[in-house]
Amino acid sequence: MNHRVRLVCAALLLLSFYAVVGVTVLVWAALVVATVWSVSSPAPGVFPAPGILFCAGTAPLVYALLEAARRSLFLTEDGDASGTAAGPDEAPALRALVGELTERFRIREPVHLRLTPQASAEMADEDTRYLGLTDGNRVLSLGLPLLAVLSRDQVRAVVAHELAHLSLRHHRVRAFTHRLELSLTVARDFLERFGGANGLVAAYVGFPRLLTGAYVRLFRWIVQPVRRRQELEADAAAAEVCDAPQLAEALVRQAMAGQLWPRFQQVFLETAPGGVLPTDPFRSFALAVSNPGVRDRLPHLRADVVTGPAVRTELGASHPDLAERLRNLLEDAPLPAEPSFRPDAALLPALPSGDVARLLPLYADSRKATLPWEEWIRRWVDRHDAHLAGSLLAAVRALSPQGRRLTLRHVLLMLDAGERMTLARAVGKRLPEAEGDPDPLDLLARALLALVCSGLGEHTGSQAELRARVRETVREPGRSSGLTLFLAELGMDEDEPLDSREDSSFTMRNLPDKAPEKGRELISALRRVTLTVLVAGVAAGGYYAQTGPAPDSGVERHSGTGYGPGTGPSPSAGPLGVPALPGGMPTDPFADPLGRRYVPVVPPVPVPTMRFFAPATK
């Protein structure tokens, strides 16, 4: 299908979604009015219970479609709410780079810069009106975790790719396709949550879910190919301004950072020692990914992101596979692999504490203290590796003779005796697979350092020198004397028994429990609202059925004391002398409930005919 034809179909798809939602709301409102009218004036012996159940069960579903249409129709800001706008005096080096590329692409409109906590970059046209047909504010969103792992040339390539979207007018297409995407996403999310709220709503969610699913399939078929083509066009335009290999490497690093940054937040920030956070988490992230333990795993991660498919959501993949983009940029030439991340510190701005708290809600907790990020990294490494000391102690105990006194000197003698690889493997077997290290000796060095530090406590010696001597002791047999002398200067006794130490003293605290499921309060409220509407409808129907007059029936409902309004039980007798009955019951036995008198028709009783015979004559 032609590119322009797809865009026209996407616009028609958006308008048809609004039309379907409008018709659905009008039909539902008409059914509600009809149900209320039938409740207020029911026919004799008929109560519209199915209508009340239908209106109560479909009300949340109608709300879901209406809310999806409202959010996209009146959308004025579609940017990242967690980002912070960079002021004129903030990030001067980054602003200069954006300004230089803006001139290269001959973009006259001002480009606003926003810093976000995601490892991604995006160019968007915000504050648009009339379904995105009017111009808005051009906003370039750059993720601070991305700036923490990319070199200057790679950052320039990423910015060139995003500005190429603006130069090629891709933002105009995104303006209304984003509205359609938002409508479908919100509708599917609400329908899934409301469908699981209670059985009444679940009974009616089938057709709206089927309708939204049809729109999702059309969206994948019409819109996503257009988006993938635009990404390839932006890559080609950016390659003309910057070096194509640099852009290819930047795309690989961006995909790697997208997996490393969430892991860093979960492991480093959420399990910070003593609830202490670094003042600059993004510079801490840059230092963490340059750690030898992380650097050794980068080749495996790099191979996974290059050969893996693009991120796919329920609406399909909006970007081509990374392998396809690399082939187009490098023309099937091999991608040179760089061993580690080399960020440019000048492009990573130092944010004030208030901006950091807006970017990461974890910093808004007043109970958490902060430390300079260099000191925080040292504390975290010591706390994170503390559990390795317990694993090393258990490995030494298993390899030592029964009843042998365990001391630090005994551990160093085992290393000098050539048992370092045996100890390293024994330590690795006692750790989860996720904490394994490709270099067993590096893992053993970290475990020995944790064991030494657990006996030293707070010391005034050089931490860097201690790490160097521990590493030397592990990697070079017979070099433990240097570590022994250094520990003696710090006042540590190597002959102190290690048997008294419990393994639990080396264990790192567990991860905090996960937050409650998002939307649980909304589902509970929906259950209460649906039940309230149902009970109120039944109660109102019962009340009107008992007190409301029926149309054109001629019946006057009794007031509880007599047959007529405002009358009590009549003491007079009926036509046949029968006394009046209590409760306003009619006393005339020949009157029907509508007050019409009738005379019973008594069928004639057949009388047998008697025949008389004359006497016989002689």
C-alpha positions as CSV (number, residue, x, y, z in Angstrom):
1,M,0.0,0.0,0.0
2,N,1.2,3.5,-0.9
3,H,2.7,5.7,1.9
4,R,0.1,8.4,1.4
5,V,-2.8,6.0,1.2
6,R,-1.8,4.6,4.5
7,L,-1.8,8.0,6.1
8,V,-5.3,8.7,4.7
9,C,-6.5,5.4,6.1
10,A,-5.0,6.2,9.5
11,A,-6.9,9.5,9.6
12,L,-10.1,7.8,8.6
13,L,-9.5,5.1,11.3
14,L,-9.1,7.8,14.0
15,L,-12.3,9.6,12.9
16,S,-14.3,6.3,12.7
17,F,-13.2,5.5,16.3
18,Y,-14.6,8.8,17.5
19,A,-17.8,8.1,15.5
20,V,-18.2,4.6,17.0
21,V,-17.7,6.0,20.5
22,G,-20.3,8.7,19.9
23,V,-22.9,6.3,18.6
24,T,-22.3,4.0,21.5
25,V,-22.8,6.7,24.0
26,L,-26.0,7.9,22.4
27,V,-27.5,4.4,22.2
28,W,-26.6,3.7,25.8
29,A,-28.1,7.0,26.9
30,A,-31.3,6.2,25.0
31,L,-31.5,2.8,26.7
32,V,-31.0,4.4,30.1
33,V,-33.8,6.9,29.4
34,A,-36.1,4.1,28.2
35,T,-35.3,2.0,31.3
36,V,-36.0,4.9,33.7
37,W,-39.3,5.6,31.9
38,S,-40.4,2.0,32.1
39,V,-39.4,1.8,35.8
40,S,-41.5,5.0,36.6
41,S,-44.5,3.7,34.7
42,P,-44.5,-0.1,34.6
43,A,-47.1,-2.2,32.9
44,P,-49.2,-4.3,35.3
45,G,-47.1,-7.2,36.5
46,V,-43.9,-6.2,34.5
47,F,-40.7,-4.9,36.1
48,P,-37.7,-4.0,33.7
49,A,-35.0,-5.9,35.7
50,P,-33.0,-6.9,32.5
51,G,-32.9,-3.3,31.5
52,I,-31.5,-2.2,34.8
53,L,-28.9,-4.9,34.8
54,F,-27.8,-4.1,31.3
55,C,-27.4,-0.4,32.0
56,A,-25.5,-1.0,35.2
57,G,-23.2,-3.6,33.6
58,T,-22.4,-1.6,30.5
59,A,-21.9,1.8,32.2
60,P,-18.2,1.2,33.0
61,L,-17.6,0.0,29.5
62,V,-19.2,3.1,27.9
63,Y,-17.1,5.2,30.3
64,A,-13.9,3.4,29.1
65,L,-14.6,4.2,25.4
66,L,-15.6,7.7,26.3
67,E,-12.5,8.4,28.3
68,A,-10.3,7.0,25.6
69,A,-11.8,9.3,23.1
70,R,-11.7,12.3,25.4
71,R,-8.0,11.9,26.3
72,S,-6.9,11.7,22.6
73,L,-9.4,14.3,21.3
74,F,-8.4,17.0,23.8
75,L,-4.8,16.1,24.0
76,T,-2.6,19.1,24.4
77,E,0.5,17.6,26.0
78,D,1.8,14.3,25.0
79,G,5.3,14.6,26.3
80,D,7.0,12.8,29.2
81,A,5.4,14.0,32.4
82,S,8.5,12.8,34.4
83,G,10.9,14.9,32.4
84,T,12.3,18.3,33.3
85,A,12.8,21.2,30.9
86,A,16.4,22.3,30.7
87,G,16.7,26.0,31.4
88,P,18.8,28.5,29.4
89,D,21.7,28.1,31.8
90,E,21.5,24.3,32.1
91,A,23.4,21.9,29.9
92,P,25.3,24.5,27.8
93,A,27.4,21.9,26.0
94,L,24.3,19.9,25.1
95,R,22.5,23.0,23.9
96,A,25.4,24.0,21.7
97,L,25.4,20.6,20.1
98,V,21.6,20.8,19.4
99,G,22.0,24.3,18.0
100,E,24.8,23.2,15.6
101,L,22.7,20.3,14.3
102,T,19.6,22.5,14.0
103,E,21.5,24.8,11.6
104,R,22.8,21.8,9.6
105,F,19.2,20.5,9.1
106,R,18.0,24.1,8.4
107,I,15.4,24.0,11.0
108,R,14.1,27.5,11.8
109,E,11.6,26.6,14.5
110,P,13.0,26.7,18.1
111,V,13.7,23.3,19.6
112,H,13.1,22.9,23.3
113,L,15.2,20.6,25.3
114,R,13.9,18.2,27.9
115,L,15.8,15.8,30.1
116,T,14.1,12.5,31.1
117,P,15.0,9.6,33.3
118,Q,14.6,7.0,30.5
119,A,17.4,5.6,28.4
120,S,15.9,6.9,25.1
121,A,15.5,9.9,22.9
122,E,12.4,11.3,21.2
123,M,11.4,14.2,19.0
124,A,7.7,15.3,19.5
125,D,5.4,18.1,18.5
126,E,3.5,19.0,21.6
127,D,0.6,21.3,22.4
128,T,-1.0,20.7,19.0
129,R,-4.7,21.4,18.2
130,Y,-7.3,20.1,15.7
131,L,-6.1,16.5,15.8
132,G,-2.5,17.6,15.4
133,L,-3.0,19.5,12.1
134,T,-1.7,22.7,13.7
135,D,1.9,23.4,14.7
136,G,3.0,23.0,18.3
137,N,6.1,23.2,20.4
138,R,9.1,21.1,19.1
139,V,10.5,19.3,22.1
140,L,13.6,17.1,22.0
141,S,13.6,14.6,24.9
142,L,17.0,13.2,25.8
143,G,17.4,10.5,28.5
144,L,20.1,11.2,31.1
145,P,21.0,7.5,31.4
146,L,21.7,7.6,27.6
147,L,24.0,10.6,28.1
148,A,25.8,8.6,30.8
149,V,26.9,5.8,28.4
150,L,27.4,7.5,25.0
151,S,30.5,9.3,23.8
152,R,30.2,12.8,22.3
153,D,30.1,11.6,18.7
154,Q,27.4,9.0,19.6
155,V,25.3,11.6,21.4
156,R,25.6,13.8,18.3
157,A,24.4,10.9,16.1
158,V,21.4,10.3,18.3
159,V,20.4,14.0,18.3
160,A,20.9,14.1,14.5
161,H,18.5,11.1,14.1
162,E,15.8,12.8,16.2
163,L,16.2,16.2,14.4
164,A,16.0,14.4,11.1
165,H,12.4,13.4,12.0
166,L,11.7,17.1,12.4
167,S,13.4,18.0,9.1
168,L,11.4,15.4,7.2
169,R,8.1,16.5,8.8
170,H,7.5,13.2,10.4
171,H,6.2,14.9,13.5
172,R,3.0,15.9,11.6
173,V,2.2,12.3,10.9
174,R,2.9,11.3,14.5
175,A,0.5,14.0,15.8
176,F,-2.6,12.1,14.8
177,T,-1.3,8.6,14.8
178,H,-0.3,9.1,18.4
179,R,-3.9,10.1,19.2
180,L,-5.1,6.9,17.7
181,E,-2.5,4.9,19.6
182,L,-3.5,6.6,22.8
183,S,-7.2,5.9,22.2
184,L,-6.7,2.2,21.6
185,T,-4.2,1.9,24.5
186,V,-6.5,3.6,27.1
187,A,-9.6,1.7,25.8
188,R,-7.8,-1.7,26.0
189,D,-6.4,-0.9,29.5
190,F,-9.8,0.2,30.9
191,L,-11.7,-2.7,29.4
192,E,-9.2,-5.3,30.7
193,R,-9.4,-3.8,34.2
194,F,-13.2,-3.3,34.2
195,G,-13.8,-6.8,32.8
196,G,-12.1,-8.3,35.8
197,A,-13.9,-6.1,38.3
198,N,-17.1,-8.2,38.8
199,G,-19.2,-10.7,37.0
200,L,-21.8,-8.3,35.9
201,V,-19.4,-6.1,33.9
202,A,-17.6,-9.2,32.6
203,A,-20.8,-10.4,31.0
204,Y,-21.0,-7.4,28.7
205,V,-17.3,-6.8,28.0
206,G,-17.0,-9.2,25.1
207,F,-18.3,-7.0,22.2
208,P,-16.4,-3.8,23.2
209,R,-13.2,-5.9,23.6
210,L,-13.8,-7.5,20.1
211,L,-14.4,-4.0,18.6
212,T,-11.2,-2.6,20.1
213,G,-9.2,-5.6,19.0
214,A,-10.4,-5.1,15.4
215,Y,-9.1,-1.5,15.6
216,V,-5.8,-2.7,17.1
217,R,-5.3,-5.1,14.1
218,L,-6.0,-2.3,11.7
219,F,-3.6,0.0,13.5
220,R,-0.8,-2.6,13.1
221,W,-1.5,-3.1,9.4
222,I,-1.9,0.6,8.5
223,V,0.2,2.8,10.9
224,Q,3.2,0.7,12.1
225,P,4.7,0.2,8.6
226,V,4.6,4.0,8.2
227,R,6.5,4.5,11.4
228,R,9.1,1.9,10.6
229,R,9.7,3.5,7.2
230,Q,10.1,6.9,8.9
231,E,12.8,5.5,11.2
232,L,14.8,4.2,8.2
233,E,14.4,7.6,6.5
234,A,15.7,9.4,9.6
235,D,18.7,7.0,9.9
236,A,19.6,7.8,6.3
237,A,19.3,11.6,6.8
238,A,21.3,11.5,10.0
239,A,24.1,9.5,8.3
240,E,24.6,12.3,5.9
241,V,25.3,14.7,8.7
242,C,27.3,12.5,11.1
243,D,29.4,9.4,10.7
244,A,27.3,6.3,9.8
245,P,29.4,3.9,12.0
246,Q,29.0,6.3,15.0
247,L,25.2,6.3,14.5
248,A,25.2,2.5,14.3
249,E,27.2,2.2,17.4
250,A,24.9,4.7,19.2
251,L,21.9,2.6,18.3
252,V,23.5,-0.4,19.8
253,R,24.5,1.4,22.9
254,Q,21.0,2.9,23.3
255,A,19.5,-0.6,23.2
256,M,22.0,-1.8,25.8
257,A,21.3,1.1,28.1
258,G,17.6,0.3,27.8
259,Q,18.3,-2.9,29.6
260,L,21.1,-1.8,31.9
261,W,19.3,1.2,33.4
262,P,16.3,-0.6,34.8
263,R,18.6,-3.2,36.3
264,F,20.7,-0.4,37.9
265,Q,17.6,1.1,39.4
266,Q,16.4,-2.2,40.9
267,V,19.7,-3.4,42.2
268,F,21.7,-0.2,43.0
269,L,19.1,2.3,44.1
270,E,16.4,0.3,45.6
271,T,18.8,-1.8,47.7
272,A,21.1,1.2,48.6
273,P,22.9,0.5,51.9
274,G,21.1,2.0,54.9
275,G,18.6,3.8,52.7
276,V,21.3,6.2,51.4
277,L,21.1,7.4,47.8
278,P,23.8,9.0,45.6
279,T,23.4,12.7,44.9
280,D,23.8,12.1,41.2
281,P,22.3,8.7,40.2
282,F,23.2,9.2,36.5
283,R,26.9,9.6,37.1
284,S,26.7,6.7,39.4
285,F,25.2,4.7,36.6
286,A,28.1,5.7,34.3
287,L,30.5,4.4,36.9
288,A,28.6,1.2,37.6
289,V,28.5,0.1,33.9
290,S,32.3,0.6,33.7
291,N,32.8,-1.8,36.6
292,P,34.8,-4.9,35.6
293,G,32.0,-7.2,36.6
294,V,29.6,-5.4,34.3
295,R,32.1,-4.8,31.5
296,D,32.8,-8.6,31.2
297,R,29.1,-9.1,30.5
298,L,28.7,-6.4,27.9
299,P,29.7,-8.6,24.9
300,H,26.9,-11.0,25.7
301,L,24.4,-8.2,26.1
302,R,25.6,-6.6,22.9
303,A,25.1,-9.8,20.9
304,D,21.6,-10.2,22.3
305,V,20.4,-6.7,21.4
306,V,21.9,-6.8,17.9
307,T,20.4,-10.1,17.0
308,G,17.2,-9.7,19.0
309,P,13.9,-8.4,17.6
310,A,12.7,-4.9,18.1
311,V,10.5,-4.1,21.1
312,R,7.0,-5.2,20.2
313,T,3.9,-4.1,22.1
314,E,0.2,-5.0,21.6
315,L,0.1,-2.5,18.8
316,G,3.1,-4.0,17.1
317,A,6.6,-2.8,16.6
318,S,7.0,0.9,15.8
319,H,10.8,0.5,14.9
320,P,12.5,-1.9,12.6
321,D,14.8,-4.6,14.0
322,L,18.2,-3.3,15.0
323,A,19.9,-5.7,12.7
324,E,18.0,-4.3,9.7
325,R,18.9,-0.7,10.7
326,L,22.6,-1.6,11.0
327,R,22.6,-3.3,7.6
328,N,21.2,-0.2,6.0
329,L,23.7,2.1,7.7
330,L,26.8,0.0,7.3
331,E,25.9,-1.7,4.0
332,D,26.6,-5.1,5.4
333,A,30.0,-4.1,6.7
334,P,30.9,-5.5,10.2
335,L,30.2,-3.3,13.2
336,P,33.4,-2.5,15.1
337,A,32.9,-3.6,18.7
338,E,34.1,-1.2,21.4
339,P,35.1,-2.7,24.8
340,S,33.4,-0.3,27.2
341,F,31.3,2.8,27.5
342,R,33.1,6.1,27.2
343,P,30.7,8.9,28.1
344,D,31.5,12.6,27.8
345,A,31.2,14.2,31.2
346,A,30.6,17.7,29.7
347,L,27.3,16.5,28.1
348,L,25.9,15.0,31.3
349,P,24.5,18.0,33.3
350,A,24.7,18.2,37.0
351,L,21.1,18.6,38.1
352,P,20.0,20.2,41.4
353,S,18.4,17.9,44.0
354,G,14.9,19.2,43.2
355,D,15.1,18.1,39.5
356,V,16.5,14.7,40.5
357,A,13.5,14.2,42.9
358,R,11.1,15.1,40.0
359,L,12.8,12.7,37.7
360,L,13.0,9.8,40.1
361,P,10.2,9.6,42.7
362,L,12.5,7.5,44.9
363,Y,14.4,10.7,45.8
364,A,11.2,12.4,47.0
365,D,11.2,10.3,50.1
366,S,12.4,12.6,52.9
367,R,13.5,9.6,55.0
368,K,16.3,8.7,52.6
369,A,19.6,10.5,52.9
370,T,22.1,11.3,50.1
371,L,25.8,11.0,49.8
372,P,28.3,12.2,47.2
373,W,28.1,9.7,44.4
374,E,31.7,8.6,44.6
375,E,31.4,7.8,48.4
376,W,28.0,6.1,47.8
377,I,29.5,3.8,45.1
378,R,32.2,2.7,47.6
379,R,29.6,2.0,50.3
380,W,27.3,0.1,47.9
381,V,30.1,-2.1,46.6
382,D,31.0,-3.1,50.2
383,R,27.4,-3.8,51.1
384,H,26.6,-5.5,47.8
385,D,29.5,-7.9,48.1
386,A,29.0,-8.6,51.8
387,H,27.1,-11.8,51.2
388,L,30.1,-13.1,49.3
389,A,32.1,-13.4,52.5
390,G,29.6,-15.9,53.8
391,S,29.9,-18.0,50.7
392,L,33.7,-17.9,51.0
393,L,33.6,-18.9,54.6
394,A,31.2,-21.8,53.8
395,A,33.5,-23.0,50.9
396,V,36.6,-22.9,53.2
397,R,34.8,-24.8,55.9
398,A,33.8,-27.5,53.3
399,L,37.3,-27.9,52.0
400,S,39.0,-27.9,55.4
401,P,39.5,-31.0,57.6
402,Q,36.8,-31.6,60.2
403,G,37.4,-29.6,63.4
404,R,40.0,-27.3,61.8
405,R,40.2,-23.8,63.3
406,L,39.2,-21.3,60.6
407,T,41.1,-18.0,60.5
408,L,42.0,-15.5,57.9
409,R,45.6,-16.9,58.0
410,H,44.2,-20.3,57.1
411,V,42.3,-18.8,54.1
412,L,45.5,-17.1,52.9
413,L,47.5,-20.3,53.2
414,M,45.0,-22.1,51.1
415,L,45.5,-19.4,48.4
416,D,49.3,-19.7,48.6
417,A,49.0,-23.5,48.4
418,G,47.4,-23.3,44.9
419,E,43.7,-23.9,45.9
420,R,42.5,-20.6,44.6
421,M,40.6,-22.1,41.6
422,T,39.0,-24.7,43.9
423,L,37.9,-22.0,46.3
424,A,36.6,-19.8,43.4
425,R,34.4,-22.6,42.0
426,A,33.1,-23.5,45.5
427,V,32.1,-19.9,46.0
428,G,30.4,-19.7,42.6
429,K,28.3,-22.8,43.3
430,R,26.9,-21.2,46.4
431,L,25.6,-18.1,44.5
432,P,22.6,-17.7,42.3
433,E,23.2,-18.0,38.6
434,A,22.4,-14.3,38.1
435,E,25.3,-13.3,40.4
436,G,27.8,-15.5,38.6
437,D,31.0,-14.0,37.2
438,P,32.7,-15.0,34.0
439,D,36.1,-14.6,35.8
440,P,36.1,-16.9,38.8
441,L,39.2,-15.3,40.3
442,D,37.6,-11.9,40.2
443,L,34.6,-13.3,42.1
444,L,37.1,-14.8,44.7
445,A,38.8,-11.5,45.1
446,R,35.5,-9.7,45.8
447,A,34.6,-12.4,48.3
448,L,38.0,-12.2,50.1
449,L,37.7,-8.4,50.2
450,A,34.3,-8.7,51.8
451,L,35.7,-11.2,54.4
452,V,38.5,-8.8,55.2
453,C,36.3,-5.8,55.5
454,S,33.9,-7.6,57.8
455,G,36.7,-7.9,60.3
456,L,38.1,-4.4,59.8
457,G,34.9,-2.4,60.2
458,E,35.6,1.3,59.6
459,H,39.3,1.8,58.9
460,T,41.4,4.8,58.0
461,G,43.6,3.0,55.5
462,S,43.5,3.4,51.7
463,Q,40.6,1.5,50.2
464,A,42.2,1.5,46.8
465,E,45.4,0.0,48.2
466,L,43.5,-2.7,50.1
467,R,41.6,-3.7,47.0
468,A,44.9,-3.8,45.0
469,R,46.6,-6.1,47.6
470,V,43.6,-8.4,47.8
471,R,43.5,-8.7,44.1
472,E,47.3,-9.4,44.0
473,T,46.9,-12.1,46.7
474,V,44.2,-13.9,44.7
475,R,45.8,-13.8,41.3
476,E,49.5,-14.4,42.2
477,P,50.1,-17.3,44.6
478,G,52.7,-16.6,47.3
479,R,52.0,-12.8,47.5
480,S,49.8,-12.9,50.6
481,S,52.6,-11.4,52.7
482,G,51.9,-7.9,51.4
483,L,48.3,-8.2,52.4
484,T,49.3,-9.6,55.8
485,L,51.6,-6.6,56.6
486,F,49.0,-4.1,55.4
487,L,46.3,-5.6,57.6
488,A,48.7,-5.7,60.6
489,E,49.2,-1.9,60.1
490,L,45.4,-1.5,60.3
491,G,45.4,-3.5,63.5
492,M,43.7,-6.6,62.3
493,D,44.5,-10.0,63.8
494,E,44.8,-12.7,61.2
495,D,44.5,-15.4,63.9
496,E,41.1,-14.3,65.0
497,P,38.7,-17.3,64.6
498,L,36.1,-17.0,61.9
499,D,33.9,-19.9,63.2
500,S,32.1,-17.5,65.5
501,R,30.8,-15.4,62.6
502,E,27.4,-16.4,61.5
503,D,26.7,-16.6,57.7
504,S,23.7,-14.3,58.3
505,S,26.1,-11.4,59.2
506,F,27.3,-11.4,55.6
507,T,23.9,-11.5,53.9
508,M,22.7,-8.5,52.0
509,R,19.2,-7.4,52.9
510,N,16.4,-8.6,50.6
511,L,14.7,-6.5,47.9
512,P,11.6,-4.6,49.1
513,D,8.3,-6.0,48.3
514,K,6.7,-4.9,45.1
515,A,4.2,-2.1,45.1
516,P,0.5,-3.1,45.0
517,E,-0.9,-3.8,41.6
518,K,-1.7,-0.6,39.7
519,G,-5.4,0.1,39.5
520,R,-6.5,-2.1,42.4
521,E,-8.2,0.8,44.1
522,L,-10.0,1.7,40.8
523,I,-11.3,-1.8,40.5
524,S,-12.6,-1.9,44.0
525,A,-14.3,1.4,43.5
526,L,-15.8,0.1,40.3
527,R,-17.3,-2.9,42.1
528,R,-18.9,-0.6,44.7
529,V,-20.3,1.8,42.1
530,T,-21.8,-1.0,40.0
531,L,-23.4,-2.7,43.0
532,T,-24.7,0.7,44.2
533,V,-26.3,1.4,40.8
534,L,-27.8,-2.0,40.7
535,V,-29.3,-1.9,44.2
536,A,-30.6,1.7,43.6
537,G,-32.2,0.7,40.3
538,V,-34.0,-2.3,41.9
539,A,-35.1,-0.2,44.9
540,A,-36.4,2.6,42.7
541,G,-38.2,0.1,40.5
542,G,-39.9,-1.5,43.4
543,Y,-40.9,1.9,44.8
544,Y,-42.5,3.1,41.6
545,A,-44.1,-0.2,41.0
546,Q,-45.9,0.1,44.3
547,T,-46.7,3.8,44.3
548,G,-46.6,5.0,40.7
549,P,-49.8,5.2,38.6
550,A,-50.2,3.0,35.6
551,P,-51.1,5.0,32.4
552,D,-54.7,5.0,31.3
553,S,-55.7,2.2,33.6
554,G,-58.2,4.2,35.7
555,V,-56.8,2.6,38.9
556,E,-56.2,4.7,41.9
557,R,-53.6,3.2,44.1
558,H,-54.6,2.7,47.7
559,S,-52.9,4.7,50.3
560,G,-52.8,1.9,52.8
561,T,-56.0,2.8,54.6
562,G,-58.7,2.8,52.0
563,Y,-59.5,2.1,48.4
564,G,-59.7,5.7,47.4
565,P,-57.1,8.4,48.0
566,G,-57.3,9.8,51.5
567,T,-60.2,7.5,52.7
568,G,-60.3,5.1,55.5
569,P,-62.0,1.8,55.6
570,S,-65.7,2.3,55.0
571,P,-67.9,1.1,57.9
572,S,-71.0,0.7,55.6
573,A,-72.1,-2.6,54.3
574,G,-72.0,-3.6,50.7
575,P,-75.0,-4.0,48.4
576,L,-75.7,-7.5,49.7
577,G,-75.3,-6.5,53.4
578,V,-71.7,-7.7,53.5
579,P,-69.6,-5.5,55.8
580,A,-66.6,-3.6,54.3
581,L,-63.3,-5.5,54.3
582,P,-60.2,-4.0,55.9
583,G,-57.4,-2.6,53.7
584,G,-59.6,-0.9,51.2
585,M,-60.8,-4.1,49.5
586,P,-64.0,-3.7,47.4
587,T,-67.1,-4.8,49.3
588,D,-69.2,-5.4,46.2
589,P,-68.7,-9.0,45.2
590,F,-70.0,-8.2,41.7
591,A,-67.3,-5.5,41.0
592,D,-64.0,-6.4,39.3
593,P,-60.7,-4.8,40.4
594,L,-61.2,-1.9,37.9
595,G,-64.5,-0.9,39.6
596,R,-66.8,-2.1,36.7
597,R,-69.9,-3.8,37.9
598,Y,-71.1,-6.8,36.1
599,V,-74.0,-9.3,36.6
600,P,-73.1,-12.9,36.4
601,V,-74.8,-14.9,33.7
602,V,-76.3,-18.0,35.1
603,P,-76.6,-20.7,32.5
604,P,-80.1,-22.2,32.2
605,V,-80.6,-25.4,33.9
606,P,-82.1,-28.0,31.6
607,V,-85.5,-29.3,32.9
608,P,-86.4,-32.8,31.9
609,T,-89.5,-33.1,29.8
610,M,-92.2,-35.3,31.4
611,R,-94.4,-37.3,29.1
612,F,-97.8,-38.4,30.3
613,F,-99.3,-41.4,28.6
614,A,-103.1,-41.7,28.2
615,P,-104.7,-44.7,29.8
616,A,-105.4,-47.5,27.5
617,T,-109.0,-47.9,26.4
618,K,-110.6,-51.1,26.0
